[in-house]
Amino acid sequence: MDFMTQNWYHWMHLWKYFLMIMIILSWAI
């Protein structure tokens, strides 16, 4: 069951990057 926790942490990192990209795009527009 350790795989699920690792996957969750990985998704959290992806969400952080996604949020930063969205903020940069909103600034560019």
N, C-alpha and C positions, 0 to 999 in steps of 0.2 A: 504493500500500500504506500510505499515511499515514492513511487513513480507519480502518483496523483499530486502530492505536495510539490514535487519538483516541477511538474507541468504547471501548477498554479502560479508558482513564482515566475516561471518563464513568461506566462501570459501577463502577469503584472508588469514585467519589464517591457513587453511589447506595448501594453496600454500606455505606459509612460512615454515611450517614443512616439506613439500615435498621437497622444495629446499634444506633445511639443510640435509635431509637424502640423497639426491642425491650427495651433496658435500662430505659427509662422505663416501659414497660408492665409489666415484671416488678416494678418498684418500686410501681406503682399497685395491683397485685393483692395 
